[in-house]
Amino acid sequence: MWNIWRSELRMTVRQRSYYSFLILWVAVLSLLFLLQNSAPSLTGYTNMTGTVANIALYIIPLFMLIIGSFSIANEIENGQWRLLCTYPLFTLSYVIGKIGGQFTAQWIVFTFSFGISMAISLVIGGGFSMKWLWAIYLFSVTLLFIFLVIGVCIGSFVKTRWQALSISVMLWFFLIMIWPTALIGILGSVPYTWIAPLMNALLFVNPAELIRVAFVISLDAGSVFGQAYDSLLSYLETSLSILIYILYFICFLSVSFLFSMGMLEWRKRR
């Protein structure tokens, strides 16, 4: 596992395209942080906070889905996966190593870019609260990790990078772009008494939506959802919310690992 982890990290860091993400994140985050210069200070959930969160929600999942799926699809396409199958390597170790190596590389470049962007904004004259900064940072890193794991799941069953790209874009489009429309369509076709429990259930189906809701609630801004929806999420504003997030995280990783292992084991038997 550690050999795969280190190998994935070294291969990613040596690629020239890896450093293009540094430029991208610095440019995007700097522009977003500079938006707050129009206000005396940036605390809590504001329109600018929503802008930062929405742009992160659009960009990070798409990139991580593509990167995660390509990390395995590339090895399957060029034949390196067949070579690895000849070694006494457990599939779980391979999956964890892939995810760990890629996450470490992407976390390093994002954290470094986040620090540079924050420094640029502070030099120009911006002001931030630590709670706001930590909320934005944890929101982005959680998105990065969750969708990287989903990307690895996609890579475990595709045959080519083109398939990986197509499925990644389609999944991103559904989970991020048209999820509200799909949610309204589903809820509009069920009996009224089913709406509340179904909304709570579907919240945990889409990890991006759950992360967004957790981010907004962490800034004490649950009221932006409206009184009706906020009342349905009251359990996420209690002390039990941490336990709910941990259990969801464990279940998500377990399902993802089992799915990836099952698909890769199926490839081995073929």
C-alpha atoms as an extended CHARMM CRD file, in Angstrom:
* protein
*
       270  EXT
         1         1  MET       CA              0.0000000000        0.0000000000        0.0000000000  PROA      1               0.0000000000
         2         2  TRP       CA              2.7250000000        2.4610000000        0.9550000000  PROA      2               0.0000000000
         3         3  ASN       CA              4.6780000000        1.6780000000       -2.2140000000  PROA      3               0.0000000000
         4         4  ILE       CA              1.6180000000        2.4540000000       -4.3450000000  PROA      4               0.0000000000
         5         5  TRP       CA              1.0150000000        5.5830000000       -2.2560000000  PROA      5               0.0000000000
         6         6  ARG       CA              4.5640000000        6.8820000000       -2.7400000000  PROA      6               0.0000000000
         7         7  SER       CA              4.6360000000        5.8870000000       -6.4000000000  PROA      7               0.0000000000
         8         8  GLU       CA              1.3720000000        7.6950000000       -7.1310000000  PROA      8               0.0000000000
         9         9  LEU       CA              2.5700000000       10.7710000000       -5.2620000000  PROA      9               0.0000000000
        10        10  ARG       CA              5.8920000000       10.8780000000       -7.1270000000  PROA      10              0.0000000000
        11        11  MET       CA              4.2920000000       10.3350000000      -10.5230000000  PROA      11              0.0000000000
        12        12  THR       CA              1.7410000000       13.0800000000       -9.9170000000  PROA      12              0.0000000000
        13        13  VAL       CA              4.2510000000       15.6190000000       -8.6220000000  PROA      13              0.0000000000
        14        14  ARG       CA              6.5740000000       15.0160000000      -11.5960000000  PROA      14              0.0000000000
        15        15  GLN       CA              3.9040000000       15.8370000000      -14.1530000000  PROA      15              0.0000000000
        16        16  ARG       CA              3.9980000000       19.3470000000      -15.5830000000  PROA      16              0.0000000000
        17        17  SER       CA              0.2140000000       19.5380000000      -15.5930000000  PROA      17              0.0000000000
        18        18  TYR       CA              0.3040000000       19.1590000000      -11.8030000000  PROA      18              0.0000000000
        19        19  TYR       CA              1.8270000000       22.6250000000      -11.4300000000  PROA      19              0.0000000000
        20        20  SER       CA             -0.8070000000       24.1330000000      -13.6870000000  PROA      20              0.0000000000
        21        21  PHE       CA             -3.2360000000       23.4320000000      -10.8300000000  PROA      21              0.0000000000
        22        22  LEU       CA             -1.0760000000       25.6360000000       -8.6110000000  PROA      22              0.0000000000
        23        23  ILE       CA             -1.5410000000       28.5340000000      -11.0300000000  PROA      23              0.0000000000
        24        24  LEU       CA             -5.2410000000       27.7740000000      -11.4280000000  PROA      24              0.0000000000
        25        25  TRP       CA             -6.0030000000       27.6010000000       -7.6980000000  PROA      25              0.0000000000
        26        26  VAL       CA             -3.9680000000       30.7250000000       -6.9370000000  PROA      26              0.0000000000
        27        27  ALA       CA             -5.7810000000       32.6730000000       -9.6720000000  PROA      27              0.0000000000
        28        28  VAL       CA             -9.2580000000       31.4660000000       -8.6880000000  PROA      28              0.0000000000
        29        29  LEU       CA             -8.8210000000       31.7380000000       -4.9170000000  PROA      29              0.0000000000
        30        30  SER       CA             -7.1030000000       35.1300000000       -5.1290000000  PROA      30              0.0000000000
        31        31  LEU       CA             -9.9490000000       36.5710000000       -7.1800000000  PROA      31              0.0000000000
        32        32  LEU       CA            -12.5220000000       35.1320000000       -4.7950000000  PROA      32              0.0000000000
        33        33  PHE       CA            -10.7240000000       36.4090000000       -1.7080000000  PROA      33              0.0000000000
        34        34  LEU       CA            -10.3680000000       39.8500000000       -3.2600000000  PROA      34              0.0000000000
        35        35  LEU       CA            -14.1490000000       40.0410000000       -3.6230000000  PROA      35              0.0000000000
        36        36  GLN       CA            -14.3650000000       40.7590000000        0.0780000000  PROA      36              0.0000000000
        37        37  ASN       CA            -12.5000000000       44.0610000000       -0.2900000000  PROA      37              0.0000000000
        38        38  SER       CA            -15.8460000000       45.7300000000       -0.9420000000  PROA      38              0.0000000000
        39        39  ALA       CA            -16.8440000000       44.9630000000        2.6630000000  PROA      39              0.0000000000
        40        40  PRO       CA            -15.1370000000       46.0330000000        5.8960000000  PROA      40              0.0000000000
        41        41  SER       CA            -14.6680000000       42.4240000000        6.9820000000  PROA      41              0.0000000000
        42        42  LEU       CA            -15.8220000000       39.0240000000        5.9100000000  PROA      42              0.0000000000
        43        43  THR       CA            -17.5170000000       37.0630000000        8.6730000000  PROA      43              0.0000000000
        44        44  GLY       CA            -20.3230000000       34.5710000000        8.5870000000  PROA      44              0.0000000000
        45        45  TYR       CA            -22.3240000000       33.6310000000        5.5210000000  PROA      45              0.0000000000
        46        46  THR       CA            -22.6960000000       36.4560000000        2.9990000000  PROA      46              0.0000000000
        47        47  ASN       CA            -23.3520000000       36.7280000000       -0.7250000000  PROA      47              0.0000000000
        48        48  MET       CA            -19.6130000000       36.6550000000       -1.3160000000  PROA      48              0.0000000000
        49        49  THR       CA            -19.2790000000       33.5430000000        0.8190000000  PROA      49              0.0000000000
        50        50  GLY       CA            -21.9620000000       31.9050000000       -1.3000000000  PROA      50              0.0000000000
        51        51  THR       CA            -20.0550000000       32.9030000000       -4.4430000000  PROA      51              0.0000000000
        52        52  VAL       CA            -16.8360000000       31.3590000000       -3.1390000000  PROA      52              0.0000000000
        53        53  ALA       CA            -18.6260000000       28.1540000000       -2.1180000000  PROA      53              0.0000000000
        54        54  ASN       CA            -20.5000000000       27.8250000000       -5.4220000000  PROA      54              0.0000000000
        55        55  ILE       CA            -17.4030000000       28.2730000000       -7.5620000000  PROA      55              0.0000000000
        56        56  ALA       CA            -15.5190000000       25.7240000000       -5.4430000000  PROA      56              0.0000000000
        57        57  LEU       CA            -18.5180000000       23.4080000000       -5.7820000000  PROA      57              0.0000000000
        58        58  TYR       CA            -18.3760000000       23.6960000000       -9.5740000000  PROA      58              0.0000000000
        59        59  ILE       CA            -14.6150000000       23.3970000000      -10.0890000000  PROA      59              0.0000000000
        60        60  ILE       CA            -13.2660000000       20.9630000000       -7.4910000000  PROA      60              0.0000000000
        61        61  PRO       CA            -15.6170000000       17.9820000000       -8.0760000000  PROA      61              0.0000000000
        62        62  LEU       CA            -15.0850000000       18.0490000000      -11.8500000000  PROA      62              0.0000000000
        63        63  PHE       CA            -11.3030000000       18.1000000000      -11.6130000000  PROA      63              0.0000000000
        64        64  MET       CA            -11.1670000000       15.4550000000       -8.8900000000  PROA      64              0.0000000000
        65        65  LEU       CA            -13.5020000000       13.1010000000      -10.7530000000  PROA      65              0.0000000000
        66        66  ILE       CA            -11.3100000000       13.3180000000      -13.8420000000  PROA      66              0.0000000000
        67        67  ILE       CA             -8.0280000000       12.9930000000      -11.9280000000  PROA      67              0.0000000000
        68        68  GLY       CA             -9.2630000000       10.0720000000       -9.8220000000  PROA      68              0.0000000000
        69        69  SER       CA            -10.6970000000        8.1510000000      -12.7680000000  PROA      69              0.0000000000
        70        70  PHE       CA             -7.6300000000        8.7680000000      -14.9340000000  PROA      70              0.0000000000
        71        71  SER       CA             -5.2790000000        7.4810000000      -12.2100000000  PROA      71              0.0000000000
        72        72  ILE       CA             -6.6010000000        3.9230000000      -12.7470000000  PROA      72              0.0000000000
        73        73  ALA       CA             -7.9450000000        4.1570000000      -16.3040000000  PROA      73              0.0000000000
        74        74  ASN       CA             -4.5080000000        5.1970000000      -17.5740000000  PROA      74              0.0000000000
        75        75  GLU       CA             -2.8700000000        2.0840000000      -16.0840000000  PROA      75              0.0000000000
        76        76  ILE       CA             -5.5990000000       -0.1660000000      -17.4590000000  PROA      76              0.0000000000
        77        77  GLU       CA             -5.3140000000        1.3450000000      -20.9210000000  PROA      77              0.0000000000
        78        78  ASN       CA             -1.5160000000        1.1720000000      -21.1990000000  PROA      78              0.0000000000
        79        79  GLY       CA             -1.2630000000       -2.3570000000      -19.7670000000  PROA      79              0.0000000000
        80        80  GLN       CA              0.3940000000       -1.4820000000      -16.4750000000  PROA      80              0.0000000000
        81        81  TRP       CA             -2.5610000000       -2.9330000000      -14.5720000000  PROA      81              0.0000000000
        82        82  ARG       CA             -1.8700000000       -6.3860000000      -16.0580000000  PROA      82              0.0000000000
        83        83  LEU       CA              1.7080000000       -6.1490000000      -14.8610000000  PROA      83              0.0000000000
        84        84  LEU       CA              0.6110000000       -5.2070000000      -11.3480000000  PROA      84              0.0000000000
        85        85  CYS       CA             -1.7300000000       -8.2050000000      -11.2790000000  PROA      85              0.0000000000
        86        86  THR       CA              1.3200000000      -10.5020000000      -11.5050000000  PROA      86              0.0000000000
        87        87  TYR       CA              2.5970000000       -9.1990000000       -8.1540000000  PROA      87              0.0000000000
        88        88  PRO       CA              1.2870000000      -10.2990000000       -4.7350000000  PROA      88              0.0000000000
        89        89  LEU       CA             -0.5980000000       -7.0410000000       -4.2780000000  PROA      89              0.0000000000
        90        90  PHE       CA             -3.9070000000       -6.9020000000       -2.4370000000  PROA      90              0.0000000000
        91        91  THR       CA             -6.6090000000       -4.9740000000       -4.2720000000  PROA      91              0.0000000000
        92        92  LEU       CA             -7.5140000000       -3.0110000000       -1.1350000000  PROA      92              0.0000000000
        93        93  SER       CA             -3.8890000000       -1.9080000000       -0.7550000000  PROA      93              0.0000000000
        94        94  TYR       CA             -3.8680000000       -0.7920000000       -4.3950000000  PROA      94              0.0000000000
        95        95  VAL       CA             -7.0720000000        1.2520000000       -4.0120000000  PROA      95              0.0000000000
        96        96  ILE       CA             -5.9970000000        2.8750000000       -0.7410000000  PROA      96              0.0000000000
        97        97  GLY       CA             -2.5670000000        3.6340000000       -2.1780000000  PROA      97              0.0000000000
        98        98  LYS       CA             -4.0740000000        5.2530000000       -5.2650000000  PROA      98              0.0000000000
        99        99  ILE       CA             -6.4690000000        7.3990000000       -3.2480000000  PROA      99              0.0000000000
       100       100  GLY       CA             -3.8530000000        8.2760000000       -0.6330000000  PROA      100             0.0000000000
       101       101  GLY       CA             -1.1870000000        9.2580000000       -3.1500000000  PROA      101             0.0000000000
       102       102  GLN       CA             -3.4970000000       11.3690000000       -5.2680000000  PROA      102             0.0000000000
       103       103  PHE       CA             -5.1290000000       13.0400000000       -2.2730000000  PROA      103             0.0000000000
       104       104  THR       CA             -1.7560000000       13.8930000000       -0.7520000000  PROA      104             0.0000000000
       105       105  ALA       CA             -0.5840000000       15.4720000000       -4.0050000000  PROA      105             0.0000000000
       106       106  GLN       CA             -3.7940000000       17.4250000000       -4.5830000000  PROA      106             0.0000000000
       107       107  TRP       CA             -4.0280000000       18.4930000000       -0.9340000000  PROA      107             0.0000000000
       108       108  ILE       CA             -0.4680000000       19.8560000000       -1.0240000000  PROA      108             0.0000000000
       109       109  VAL       CA             -1.0220000000       21.9600000000       -4.1240000000  PROA      109             0.0000000000
       110       110  PHE       CA             -4.4160000000       23.2190000000       -2.9270000000  PROA      110             0.0000000000
       111       111  THR       CA             -3.1740000000       24.1120000000        0.5690000000  PROA      111             0.0000000000
       112       112  PHE       CA             -0.1450000000       25.9000000000       -0.8550000000  PROA      112             0.0000000000
       113       113  SER       CA             -2.3590000000       27.8240000000       -3.2800000000  PROA      113             0.0000000000
       114       114  PHE       CA             -4.8110000000       28.6590000000       -0.4920000000  PROA      114             0.0000000000
       115       115  GLY       CA             -1.9980000000       30.1190000000        1.6020000000  PROA      115             0.0000000000
       116       116  ILE       CA             -0.5880000000       32.1640000000       -1.2840000000  PROA      116             0.0000000000
       117       117  SER       CA             -4.0310000000       33.5200000000       -2.1930000000  PROA      117             0.0000000000
       118       118  MET       CA             -4.7750000000       34.4550000000        1.4080000000  PROA      118             0.0000000000
       119       119  ALA       CA             -1.4020000000       36.2230000000        1.6980000000  PROA      119             0.0000000000
       120       120  ILE       CA             -2.0360000000       38.1860000000       -1.5070000000  PROA      120             0.0000000000
       121       121  SER       CA             -5.4130000000       39.3270000000       -0.2310000000  PROA      121             0.0000000000
       122       122  LEU       CA             -4.0220000000       40.2840000000        3.1780000000  PROA      122             0.0000000000
       123       123  VAL       CA             -1.2160000000       42.3190000000        1.5810000000  PROA      123             0.0000000000
       124       124  ILE       CA             -3.7300000000       44.2180000000       -0.5440000000  PROA      124             0.0000000000
       125       125  GLY       CA             -5.7900000000       44.9700000000        2.5370000000  PROA      125             0.0000000000
       126       126  GLY       CA             -8.4230000000       42.2690000000        2.9490000000  PROA      126             0.0000000000
       127       127  GLY       CA             -9.6300000000       40.9680000000        6.2940000000  PROA      127             0.0000000000
       128       128  PHE       CA            -10.8770000000       37.5090000000        7.2620000000  PROA      128             0.0000000000
       129       129  SER       CA            -12.2010000000       35.7600000000       10.3100000000  PROA      129             0.0000000000
       130       130  MET       CA            -10.5110000000       32.4870000000       11.2120000000  PROA      130             0.0000000000
       131       131  LYS       CA            -13.8340000000       30.6790000000       11.4030000000  PROA      131             0.0000000000
       132       132  TRP       CA            -14.6660000000       31.7450000000        7.8540000000  PROA      132             0.0000000000
       133       133  LEU       CA            -11.2420000000       30.7030000000        6.5580000000  PROA      133             0.0000000000
       134       134  TRP       CA            -11.3850000000       27.3050000000        8.2200000000  PROA      134             0.0000000000
       135       135  ALA       CA            -14.9240000000       26.7170000000        6.9500000000  PROA      135             0.0000000000
       136       136  ILE       CA            -13.9260000000       27.5200000000        3.3400000000  PROA      136             0.0000000000
       137       137  TYR       CA            -10.7540000000       25.4380000000        3.5950000000  PROA      137             0.0000000000
       138       138  LEU       CA            -12.4130000000       22.3650000000        5.1220000000  PROA      138             0.0000000000
       139       139  PHE       CA            -15.3050000000       22.6510000000        2.6770000000  PROA      139             0.0000000000
       140       140  SER       CA            -12.8940000000       22.6080000000       -0.2810000000  PROA      140             0.0000000000
       141       141  VAL       CA            -10.6600000000       19.8260000000        1.0560000000  PROA      141             0.0000000000
       142       142  THR       CA            -13.6670000000       17.6280000000        1.8700000000  PROA      142             0.0000000000
       143       143  LEU       CA            -14.9870000000       18.1030000000       -1.6610000000  PROA      143             0.0000000000
       144       144  LEU       CA            -11.5320000000       17.2760000000       -2.9870000000  PROA      144             0.0000000000
       145       145  PHE       CA            -11.3040000000       14.0040000000       -1.0560000000  PROA      145             0.0000000000
       146       146  ILE       CA            -14.8770000000       12.7830000000       -1.5690000000  PROA      146             0.0000000000
       147       147  PHE       CA            -14.9070000000       13.2910000000       -5.3310000000  PROA      147             0.0000000000
       148       148  LEU       CA            -11.4050000000       11.8970000000       -5.7030000000  PROA      148             0.0000000000
       149       149  VAL       CA            -12.7070000000        8.6820000000       -4.1270000000  PROA      149             0.0000000000
       150       150  ILE       CA            -15.6870000000        8.6910000000       -6.4980000000  PROA      150             0.0000000000
       151       151  GLY       CA            -13.2940000000        9.2250000000       -9.4080000000  PROA      151             0.0000000000
       152       152  VAL       CA            -11.2660000000        6.1700000000       -8.3900000000  PROA      152             0.0000000000
       153       153  CYS       CA            -14.5240000000        4.1770000000       -8.3230000000  PROA      153             0.0000000000
       154       154  ILE       CA            -15.2050000000        5.2930000000      -11.8950000000  PROA      154             0.0000000000
       155       155  GLY       CA            -11.6930000000        4.3270000000      -12.9700000000  PROA      155             0.0000000000
       156       156  SER       CA            -12.1200000000        0.8430000000      -11.5400000000  PROA      156             0.0000000000
       157       157  PHE       CA            -14.7140000000       -0.2100000000      -14.1410000000  PROA      157             0.0000000000
       158       158  VAL       CA            -13.9310000000        1.8250000000      -17.2880000000  PROA      158             0.0000000000
       159       159  LYS       CA            -11.7050000000        0.5390000000      -20.0720000000  PROA      159             0.0000000000
       160       160  THR       CA            -10.2750000000        3.7470000000      -21.5090000000  PROA      160             0.0000000000
       161       161  ARG       CA             -9.5670000000        7.3090000000      -20.4350000000  PROA      161             0.0000000000
       162       162  TRP       CA            -12.2090000000        8.5170000000      -22.8630000000  PROA      162             0.0000000000
       163       163  GLN       CA            -14.8330000000        6.4890000000      -21.0250000000  PROA      163             0.0000000000
       164       164  ALA       CA            -13.4900000000        7.8060000000      -17.7180000000  PROA      164             0.0000000000
       165       165  LEU       CA            -13.7690000000       11.3920000000      -18.9430000000  PROA      165             0.0000000000
       166       166  SER       CA            -17.2850000000       10.9070000000      -20.3190000000  PROA      166             0.0000000000
       167       167  ILE       CA            -18.6520000000        9.2640000000      -17.1760000000  PROA      167             0.0000000000
       168       168  SER       CA            -16.9180000000       11.7820000000      -14.9020000000  PROA      168             0.0000000000
       169       169  VAL       CA            -18.4490000000       14.7370000000      -16.7450000000  PROA      169             0.0000000000
       170       170  MET       CA            -21.9120000000       13.1410000000      -16.8160000000  PROA      170             0.0000000000
       171       171  LEU       CA            -21.7930000000       12.3590000000      -13.0930000000  PROA      171             0.0000000000
       172       172  TRP       CA            -20.5460000000       15.8590000000      -12.2870000000  PROA      172             0.0000000000
       173       173  PHE       CA            -23.2990000000       17.3880000000      -14.4120000000  PROA      173             0.0000000000
       174       174  PHE       CA            -25.9610000000       15.3570000000      -12.6150000000  PROA      174             0.0000000000
       175       175  LEU       CA            -24.7110000000       15.7890000000       -9.0260000000  PROA      175             0.0000000000
       176       176  ILE       CA            -23.7210000000       19.4420000000       -9.3020000000  PROA      176             0.0000000000
       177       177  MET       CA            -25.5490000000       21.1490000000      -12.1520000000  PROA      177             0.0000000000
       178       178  ILE       CA            -28.9940000000       19.5720000000      -12.4160000000  PROA      178             0.0000000000
       179       179  TRP       CA            -29.4040000000       18.0970000000       -8.9270000000  PROA      179             0.0000000000
       180       180  PRO       CA            -31.8620000000       20.8240000000       -7.7520000000  PROA      180             0.0000000000
       181       181  THR       CA            -33.9690000000       20.3540000000      -10.8830000000  PROA      181             0.0000000000
       182       182  ALA       CA            -33.9450000000       16.5760000000      -10.4960000000  PROA      182             0.0000000000
       183       183  LEU       CA            -34.8450000000       16.9290000000       -6.8090000000  PROA      183             0.0000000000
       184       184  ILE       CA            -37.8160000000       19.1560000000       -7.5850000000  PROA      184             0.0000000000
       185       185  GLY       CA            -38.9700000000       16.7600000000      -10.2880000000  PROA      185             0.0000000000
       186       186  ILE       CA            -38.7970000000       13.7480000000       -7.9490000000  PROA      186             0.0000000000
       187       187  LEU       CA            -40.4880000000       15.4920000000       -5.0250000000  PROA      187             0.0000000000
       188       188  GLY       CA            -43.2350000000       16.8200000000       -7.2890000000  PROA      188             0.0000000000
       189       189  SER       CA            -44.2650000000       13.3140000000       -8.2930000000  PROA      189             0.0000000000
       190       190  VAL       CA            -44.6040000000       11.7430000000       -4.8260000000  PROA      190             0.0000000000
       191       191  PRO       CA            -47.3620000000       12.0740000000       -2.1920000000  PROA      191             0.0000000000
       192       192  TYR       CA            -47.0600000000       15.0830000000        0.1110000000  PROA      192             0.0000000000
       193       193  THR       CA            -46.3610000000       12.9660000000        3.1950000000  PROA      193             0.0000000000
       194       194  TRP       CA            -43.2940000000       11.4690000000        1.4960000000  PROA      194             0.0000000000
       195       195  ILE       CA            -41.6180000000       14.7960000000        0.7560000000  PROA      195             0.0000000000
       196       196  ALA       CA            -39.9450000000       15.4050000000        4.1320000000  PROA      196             0.0000000000
       197       197  PRO       CA            -38.4230000000       11.9140000000        4.6250000000  PROA      197             0.0000000000
       198       198  LEU       CA            -37.4580000000       11.7390000000        0.9510000000  PROA      198             0.0000000000
       199       199  MET       CA            -35.6440000000       15.0790000000        1.1230000000  PROA      199             0.0000000000
       200       200  ASN       CA            -33.6580000000       13.8920000000        4.1260000000  PROA      200             0.0000000000
       201       201  ALA       CA            -32.7970000000       10.6210000000        2.4050000000  PROA      201             0.0000000000
       202       202  LEU       CA            -31.7380000000       12.2730000000       -0.8590000000  PROA      202             0.0000000000
       203       203  LEU       CA            -29.5180000000       14.6720000000        1.0770000000  PROA      203             0.0000000000
       204       204  PHE       CA            -27.2440000000       11.7400000000        1.9110000000  PROA      204             0.0000000000
       205       205  VAL       CA            -27.3390000000       10.3760000000       -1.6280000000  PROA      205             0.0000000000
       206       206  ASN       CA            -25.4950000000       13.3770000000       -3.0460000000  PROA      206             0.0000000000
       207       207  PRO       CA            -22.2920000000       14.0120000000       -1.0540000000  PROA      207             0.0000000000
       208       208  ALA       CA            -21.8390000000       17.4450000000       -2.6560000000  PROA      208             0.0000000000
       209       209  GLU       CA            -25.2250000000       18.5670000000       -1.3170000000  PROA      209             0.0000000000
       210       210  LEU       CA            -24.4790000000       17.2320000000        2.1690000000  PROA      210             0.0000000000
       211       211  ILE       CA            -21.0990000000       18.9880000000        2.2380000000  PROA      211             0.0000000000
       212       212  ARG       CA            -22.7100000000       22.2360000000        1.0810000000  PROA      212             0.0000000000
       213       213  VAL       CA            -25.4080000000       22.0150000000        3.7570000000  PROA      213             0.0000000000
       214       214  ALA       CA            -22.8140000000       21.2280000000        6.4490000000  PROA      214             0.0000000000
       215       215  PHE       CA            -20.7410000000       24.2260000000        5.3130000000  PROA      215             0.0000000000
       216       216  VAL       CA            -23.6860000000       26.6240000000        5.5030000000  PROA      216             0.0000000000
       217       217  ILE       CA            -24.7590000000       25.2980000000        8.9070000000  PROA      217             0.0000000000
       218       218  SER       CA            -21.1840000000       25.6010000000       10.2370000000  PROA      218             0.0000000000
       219       219  LEU       CA            -21.4620000000       29.3640000000        9.5910000000  PROA      219             0.0000000000
       220       220  ASP       CA            -24.7940000000       29.5090000000       11.4730000000  PROA      220             0.0000000000
       221       221  ALA       CA            -26.6650000000       30.3490000000        8.2950000000  PROA      221             0.0000000000
       222       222  GLY       CA            -29.2200000000       27.5570000000        8.0740000000  PROA      222             0.0000000000
       223       223  SER       CA            -31.9310000000       30.1830000000        7.6310000000  PROA      223             0.0000000000
       224       224  VAL       CA            -30.7940000000       30.7810000000        4.0170000000  PROA      224             0.0000000000
       225       225  PHE       CA            -32.5030000000       27.4970000000        3.1070000000  PROA      225             0.0000000000
       226       226  GLY       CA            -35.8600000000       28.8330000000        4.2320000000  PROA      226             0.0000000000
       227       227  GLN       CA            -37.7910000000       28.0000000000        7.3790000000  PROA      227             0.0000000000
       228       228  ALA       CA            -39.4450000000       24.8680000000        5.9710000000  PROA      228             0.0000000000
       229       229  TYR       CA            -36.2260000000       23.2390000000        4.7830000000  PROA      229             0.0000000000
       230       230  ASP       CA            -34.2030000000       24.4540000000        7.7660000000  PROA      230             0.0000000000
       231       231  SER       CA            -36.6450000000       22.7510000000       10.1410000000  PROA      231             0.0000000000
       232       232  LEU       CA            -36.0190000000       19.4400000000        8.3510000000  PROA      232             0.0000000000
       233       233  LEU       CA            -32.2790000000       19.8050000000        8.9590000000  PROA      233             0.0000000000
       234       234  SER       CA            -32.5100000000       20.7150000000       12.6290000000  PROA      234             0.0000000000
       235       235  TYR       CA            -30.7490000000       17.4650000000       13.5880000000  PROA      235             0.0000000000
       236       236  LEU       CA            -27.6230000000       18.6830000000       11.7600000000  PROA      236             0.0000000000
       237       237  GLU       CA            -27.4470000000       21.7050000000       14.0580000000  PROA      237             0.0000000000
       238       238  THR       CA            -27.2130000000       19.6330000000       17.2480000000  PROA      238             0.0000000000
       239       239  SER       CA            -24.2330000000       18.0270000000       18.9500000000  PROA      239             0.0000000000
       240       240  LEU       CA            -25.1230000000       14.7370000000       17.2180000000  PROA      240             0.0000000000
       241       241  SER       CA            -24.2370000000       16.1960000000       13.8240000000  PROA      241             0.0000000000
       242       242  ILE       CA            -20.5530000000       15.2570000000       14.2390000000  PROA      242             0.0000000000
       243       243  LEU       CA            -21.5430000000       11.6320000000       14.8390000000  PROA      243             0.0000000000
       244       244  ILE       CA            -23.8170000000       11.7130000000       11.7670000000  PROA      244             0.0000000000
       245       245  TYR       CA            -21.0000000000       13.0530000000        9.5890000000  PROA      245             0.0000000000
       246       246  ILE       CA            -18.5380000000       10.4420000000       10.8820000000  PROA      246             0.0000000000
       247       247  LEU       CA            -20.9690000000        7.5750000000       10.2720000000  PROA      247             0.0000000000
       248       248  TYR       CA            -21.7240000000        8.8760000000        6.7840000000  PROA      248             0.0000000000
       249       249  PHE       CA            -18.0140000000        9.1950000000        6.0460000000  PROA      249             0.0000000000
       250       250  ILE       CA            -17.3590000000        5.6320000000        7.2080000000  PROA      250             0.0000000000
       251       251  CYS       CA            -20.2700000000        4.2320000000        5.1920000000  PROA      251             0.0000000000
       252       252  PHE       CA            -19.2460000000        6.2080000000        2.1110000000  PROA      252             0.0000000000
       253       253  LEU       CA            -15.6570000000        4.9410000000        2.2500000000  PROA      253             0.0000000000
       254       254  SER       CA            -16.7700000000        1.3780000000        2.9180000000  PROA      254             0.0000000000
       255       255  VAL       CA            -19.1290000000        1.3230000000       -0.0600000000  PROA      255             0.0000000000
       256       256  SER       CA            -16.5440000000        3.0060000000       -2.3000000000  PROA      256             0.0000000000
       257       257  PHE       CA            -13.7610000000        0.6010000000       -1.3370000000  PROA      257             0.0000000000
       258       258  LEU       CA            -15.9900000000       -2.4590000000       -1.7210000000  PROA      258             0.0000000000
       259       259  PHE       CA            -17.1950000000       -1.3020000000       -5.1390000000  PROA      259             0.0000000000
       260       260  SER       CA            -13.6840000000       -0.5130000000       -6.4040000000  PROA      260             0.0000000000
       261       261  MET       CA            -12.2930000000       -3.7890000000       -5.0430000000  PROA      261             0.0000000000
       262       262  GLY       CA            -15.1460000000       -5.7730000000       -6.5550000000  PROA      262             0.0000000000
       263       263  MET       CA            -14.6770000000       -4.2560000000      -10.0060000000  PROA      263             0.0000000000
       264       264  LEU       CA            -10.8890000000       -4.6670000000       -9.9490000000  PROA      264             0.0000000000
       265       265  GLU       CA            -11.1600000000       -8.2730000000       -8.7370000000  PROA      265             0.0000000000
       266       266  TRP       CA            -13.5830000000       -8.9240000000      -11.5760000000  PROA      266             0.0000000000
       267       267  ARG       CA            -10.9950000000       -7.5440000000      -13.9880000000  PROA      267             0.0000000000
       268       268  LYS       CA             -8.3720000000       -9.8720000000      -12.5300000000  PROA      268             0.0000000000
       269       269  ARG       CA            -10.5590000000      -12.9370000000      -13.0370000000  PROA      269             0.0000000000
       270       270  ARG       CA            -11.1230000000      -11.9390000000      -16.6540000000  PROA      270             0.0000000000
